[in-house]
Amino acid sequence: MRDSVTMQEVCVNEDRPPEFVEALAKGLTILESFDATHNEMTLSEVARRAELTPAAARRSLITLVALGYVGQCGKRFHLTPKVMGLGSAFYFSAGIDQAFQPDLRAMVERFGDASSVATLQEHEVLYVAHYSQQRARRASAVVGARYPAHATSLGRVLLAGLSDDQLDAYFAKVEPVALTSRTVTNREDLRRIIYKVREQGFATTVDELDYGVTALAVPIRGARGQTVAALNSSGYSGQVTPEILVADRLQELRAAASRLGQNIARNPVLESTLSS
């Protein structure tokens, strides 16, 4: 008998093509359910995080263990290094290193600190490229890291690139959480911030993702002018302020974003990947 599905699954089934493979989707959802705060989980925890029935989660976990993507220690499951191969396949096949790293390195060589490129994945930003000279302990911006969009300069630029209907859908679905005492979580305040980002073409944040992180971000636009990614430059709070970042780095950041946009436009596979 077919496993019962969650309300989330019921709501999106109408948009799925006839060839949609439910079992594959469940397996991928399980892989995505692991993160820094859920690096190992029991079967019931995986089922709850992935919004699956225990029976469906069990079958998917058994399959992923057999394929080598998930390991098991007693009653707890964890990802294995083999999962990294999926990310590296995207990184190299899409030409991320050639397209982004030269400008990221140039930004860091000129200003120090760190620079990143990210895309919007549902309600989170996903870092697809990063270069840094920073050594302090703080929220990691390594390739593949994901953080709530509302708390980052990159995320606010990407949210500003959405249509009004898409932004409404985002706020209807997401419950903004406070990552620090300075994180803006009120929906109306966030909406006003995002509208301002649309007008000025950049976003700044101070200590909202993590204490000690002050950042400035601008959009990277595709061939049709749509926002496909965002580029930022960040530094240590106390050493830099939003005003300093805007005065010293905004012009160079926009020039770099323009070059990156041209690189993306010349690579249809990369643009399609970032826009998906």
C-alpha positions as CSV (number, residue, x, y, z in Angstrom):
1,M,0.0,0.0,0.0
2,R,1.3,3.5,-0.8
3,D,2.6,5.5,2.1
4,S,0.5,8.4,3.3
5,V,1.8,11.8,2.1
6,T,2.2,15.0,4.0
7,M,-0.1,18.1,3.4
8,Q,3.0,19.7,1.7
9,E,3.2,16.9,-0.8
10,V,-0.6,17.1,-1.5
11,C,-0.3,20.8,-2.2
12,V,2.4,20.5,-4.8
13,N,1.3,17.3,-6.5
14,E,-0.8,19.2,-9.0
15,D,2.3,20.9,-10.4
16,R,4.3,17.7,-10.8
17,P,4.8,16.1,-14.2
18,P,3.4,12.6,-14.8
19,E,7.0,11.2,-14.9
20,F,7.8,12.6,-11.4
21,V,9.6,9.9,-9.3
22,E,8.3,10.1,-5.7
23,A,10.9,7.8,-4.3
24,L,13.8,9.8,-5.7
25,A,12.2,13.0,-4.3
26,K,12.0,11.5,-0.9
27,G,15.6,10.4,-0.9
28,L,16.8,13.8,-1.9
29,T,14.6,15.4,0.8
30,I,16.3,13.2,3.3
31,L,19.8,14.2,2.2
32,E,18.7,17.9,2.5
33,S,17.4,17.3,6.0
34,F,20.9,17.0,7.5
35,D,22.7,20.2,8.5
36,A,25.1,21.5,11.0
37,T,22.6,21.2,13.9
38,H,21.2,17.9,12.7
39,N,24.4,16.1,11.6
40,E,23.2,12.8,12.9
41,M,19.6,11.7,13.5
42,T,17.4,8.7,14.4
43,L,14.9,7.3,11.9
44,S,12.1,9.2,13.6
45,E,14.0,12.4,13.6
46,V,14.8,12.0,9.9
47,A,11.1,11.3,9.1
48,R,10.0,14.4,11.1
49,R,12.6,16.7,9.4
50,A,11.8,15.4,5.9
51,E,8.1,15.4,6.6
52,L,7.8,11.7,5.6
53,T,6.2,8.7,7.2
54,P,8.6,6.5,9.2
55,A,8.1,3.7,6.7
56,A,9.0,5.9,3.7
57,A,12.0,7.4,5.6
58,R,13.2,3.9,6.5
59,R,13.1,2.7,2.9
60,S,14.9,5.7,1.6
61,L,17.5,5.5,4.3
62,I,18.2,1.9,3.6
63,T,18.7,2.7,-0.1
64,L,21.0,5.7,0.7
65,V,23.0,3.6,3.1
66,A,23.4,0.9,0.4
67,L,24.5,3.5,-2.1
68,G,27.0,4.9,0.3
69,Y,25.5,8.4,0.7
70,V,24.4,7.8,4.3
71,G,26.2,6.0,7.1
72,Q,24.7,4.4,10.2
73,C,26.1,4.2,13.8
74,G,23.7,2.2,16.0
75,K,20.3,3.8,15.6
76,R,21.6,7.1,14.3
77,F,22.2,8.1,10.6
78,H,24.7,10.6,9.2
79,L,25.9,11.7,5.8
80,T,29.1,10.3,4.3
81,P,31.8,12.1,2.3
82,K,30.3,10.6,-0.9
83,V,27.6,13.3,-0.8
84,M,30.3,15.9,-1.5
85,G,30.7,14.3,-4.9
86,L,27.2,15.6,-5.8
87,G,28.2,19.2,-5.0
88,S,31.6,19.0,-6.7
89,A,29.9,17.7,-9.8
90,F,27.8,20.8,-10.0
91,Y,30.8,23.1,-9.1
92,F,33.0,21.8,-11.9
93,S,30.4,21.1,-14.6
94,A,28.9,24.6,-14.2
95,G,32.3,26.2,-14.4
96,I,31.9,28.0,-11.1
97,D,35.6,28.4,-10.4
98,Q,36.4,30.0,-13.7
99,A,33.3,32.2,-13.7
100,F,33.5,33.6,-10.1
101,Q,36.8,33.0,-8.4
102,P,39.0,35.6,-10.2
103,D,36.7,38.5,-9.2
104,L,36.2,37.1,-5.7
105,R,40.0,36.9,-5.2
106,A,40.5,40.4,-6.6
107,M,37.9,41.8,-4.2
108,V,39.6,40.2,-1.2
109,E,43.1,41.2,-2.4
110,R,41.9,44.8,-2.6
111,F,39.8,45.0,0.6
112,G,40.7,42.0,2.7
113,D,38.0,40.2,4.6
114,A,35.7,38.0,2.4
115,S,33.6,37.8,-0.7
116,S,30.9,35.4,-1.7
117,V,28.3,34.5,-4.4
118,A,25.0,33.0,-3.5
119,T,21.7,32.0,-5.0
120,L,18.2,31.8,-3.5
121,Q,16.9,28.3,-2.7
122,E,13.4,28.5,-1.4
123,H,13.8,30.6,1.8
124,E,17.6,30.2,2.2
125,V,20.7,31.5,0.5
126,L,23.0,28.9,-0.9
127,Y,26.7,29.8,-1.2
128,V,28.0,28.7,-4.6
129,A,31.4,30.5,-4.5
130,H,33.5,32.0,-1.7
131,Y,37.0,33.4,-1.0
132,S,38.2,34.7,2.3
133,Q,41.2,35.9,4.3
134,Q,39.3,35.7,7.5
135,R,40.3,33.4,10.3
136,A,38.0,34.3,13.2
137,R,35.3,31.9,14.4
138,R,32.0,33.0,12.9
139,A,29.2,31.8,10.6
140,S,30.9,29.8,7.9
141,A,30.4,30.9,4.3
142,V,31.9,27.9,2.7
143,V,30.6,26.7,-0.6
144,G,27.4,24.8,0.0
145,A,26.5,26.6,3.2
146,R,22.9,27.6,3.6
147,Y,21.4,30.4,5.8
148,P,18.0,32.0,6.2
149,A,17.7,34.7,3.5
150,H,16.1,37.3,5.7
151,A,19.2,37.6,7.9
152,T,21.8,38.1,5.2
153,S,22.7,40.9,2.8
154,L,22.9,38.3,0.0
155,G,19.4,37.1,0.8
156,R,17.8,40.5,0.9
157,V,19.3,41.3,-2.5
158,L,17.9,38.0,-3.8
159,L,14.5,38.6,-2.2
160,A,14.4,42.1,-3.7
161,G,14.8,40.4,-7.1
162,L,11.5,38.5,-6.7
163,S,8.2,39.7,-8.1
164,D,5.6,41.0,-5.7
165,D,3.7,37.8,-5.9
166,Q,6.8,35.7,-5.2
167,L,7.7,37.9,-2.3
168,D,4.1,37.5,-0.9
169,A,4.5,33.8,-1.2
170,Y,7.8,33.9,0.6
171,F,6.4,35.8,3.6
172,A,3.3,33.6,3.7
173,K,5.5,30.5,4.0
174,V,8.5,31.7,6.1
175,E,8.6,32.4,9.8
176,P,11.7,34.6,10.2
177,V,13.8,33.5,13.2
178,A,16.3,35.5,15.2
179,L,19.8,34.3,14.8
180,T,21.2,37.1,17.0
181,S,19.6,39.9,19.1
182,R,19.9,42.2,16.0
183,T,18.2,40.0,13.5
184,V,15.1,41.7,12.0
185,T,12.2,39.2,12.1
186,N,9.1,41.4,11.8
187,R,7.6,40.7,8.4
188,E,6.5,44.3,7.7
189,D,9.9,45.6,8.7
190,L,11.6,43.1,6.5
191,R,9.3,43.9,3.6
192,R,10.2,47.6,3.9
193,I,13.9,46.8,4.0
194,I,13.5,44.7,0.9
195,Y,11.6,47.4,-1.0
196,K,14.4,49.8,-0.1
197,V,17.0,47.3,-1.4
198,R,15.1,47.3,-4.7
199,E,15.3,51.1,-4.9
200,Q,19.0,51.5,-4.0
201,G,20.3,48.3,-5.6
202,F,22.3,47.0,-2.6
203,A,21.7,45.6,0.9
204,T,23.7,45.9,4.1
205,T,23.5,43.9,7.4
206,V,25.2,44.2,10.7
207,D,25.4,41.3,13.2
208,E,22.1,39.8,11.9
209,L,23.5,36.4,10.7
210,D,26.2,36.2,13.3
211,Y,27.8,38.6,15.7
212,G,30.9,40.2,14.1
213,V,29.6,40.1,10.5
214,T,28.9,43.3,8.6
215,A,28.2,42.8,4.9
216,L,27.3,44.6,1.7
217,A,25.7,42.8,-1.3
218,V,24.6,43.6,-4.8
219,P,22.6,41.7,-7.4
220,I,24.2,39.7,-10.3
221,R,21.9,39.9,-13.3
222,G,21.5,37.5,-16.2
223,A,21.1,38.1,-19.9
224,R,17.5,39.3,-19.5
225,G,18.3,41.6,-16.6
226,Q,16.8,39.3,-14.0
227,T,18.6,38.7,-10.6
228,V,20.2,35.2,-10.8
229,A,22.7,35.5,-7.9
230,A,24.1,38.0,-5.4
231,L,27.7,39.1,-4.7
232,N,28.8,40.4,-1.3
233,S,31.8,41.8,0.5
234,S,31.9,41.4,4.3
235,G,34.1,42.4,7.2
236,Y,34.3,42.4,11.0
237,S,31.8,44.6,12.8
238,G,33.7,47.3,14.7
239,Q,36.3,47.4,12.0
240,V,33.9,48.3,9.2
241,T,30.5,49.8,9.1
242,P,27.8,49.7,6.4
243,E,28.6,53.3,5.6
244,I,32.3,52.5,5.1
245,L,31.5,49.4,3.0
246,V,29.2,51.5,0.8
247,A,31.7,54.3,0.4
248,D,34.7,52.2,-0.2
249,R,33.4,49.0,-1.9
250,L,30.1,49.5,-3.5
251,Q,31.4,50.8,-6.8
252,E,33.9,48.0,-7.2
253,L,31.3,45.4,-6.0
254,R,28.9,46.6,-8.7
255,A,31.6,46.5,-11.4
256,A,32.5,42.9,-10.3
257,A,28.8,41.9,-10.4
258,S,28.6,43.3,-13.9
259,R,31.6,41.2,-15.0
260,L,30.1,38.1,-13.3
261,G,26.8,38.7,-15.0
262,Q,28.5,38.8,-18.4
263,N,30.3,35.6,-17.5
264,I,27.0,34.0,-16.7
265,A,25.4,35.3,-19.9
266,R,28.1,33.6,-21.9
267,N,27.4,30.3,-20.2
268,P,23.8,29.2,-20.7
269,V,24.2,26.1,-18.6
270,L,25.5,28.2,-15.7
271,E,22.7,30.7,-16.0
272,S,20.1,28.0,-16.2
273,T,21.6,26.3,-13.2
274,L,21.6,29.5,-11.1
275,S,18.1,30.4,-12.1
276,S,16.5,27.0,-11.4
